[in-house]
Amino acid sequence: SQQGEEDPQALSIQEGENATMNCSYKTSINNLQWYRQNSGRGLVHLILIRSNEREKHSGRLRVTLDTSKKSSSLLITASRAADTASYFCATDHTGANSKLTFGKGITLSVRP
Amino acid sequence: GAVVSQHPSWVICKSGTSVKIECRSLDFQATTMFWYRQFPKQSLMLMATSNEGSKATYEQGVEKDKFLINHASLTLSTLTVTSAHPEDSSFYICSARDPGRNSYEQYFGPGTRLTVT
């Protein structure tokens, strides 16, 4: 069953603006990961946050995790047209060799 | 590092035929690989977990006799769609973990688009 649920489902912003995407999940996790997918391509891992972490940064990406609310957010700062893609959160329940459960994804369009 | 390839990148086959898709970890050994399918504008649905040297673990609702998975080596897993039908048309993606990196992230192949006519 689907674990992660992202919102909004689609987001359109102007280049240079920040994009915030949210993900909620239902059961406890070991870690939560965000992936990016360009149209018709495979997924690229963006960032992983463990259940005992609250915030992580990687370049223009900032992810937060609130385990009490079972939610995470991905912030992309100073967006670029090249950031246009689908973004998925995925939850990992037990860690090593555990399967990922993906949300439905968010389609981000960055207008130049 | 941690590159996963898939072959072919796209395939068109006739209804009733079988199609084999290969997933290779190019620069690491993957004891576990995962197979997903993705319909247009939808999420990835895990089909099965492929374990090297043992039988795959299928998710509920996935027909193991229709989607044959073989993980014969530490760098290769194959998915064979047997007696394909138009409803099997989809985007199939594999992924693998690199145990040598001690990381939980999965490395994804570029996907294989299957069209059954």
Interface residues (C-beta under 8 A of the other chain):
Chain A: Q2 N30 N31 Q33 Y35 G40 R41 G42 L43 V44 H45 L48 F88 D92 G95 A96 N97 S98 K99 L100 T101 F102 G103 K104 G105 T107
Chain B: V4 Q6 T31 T32 F34 Y36 K41 Q42 S43 L44 M45 L46 T49 F91 I93 S95 R97 S103 Y104 E105 Q106 Y107 F108 G109 P110 G111 R113
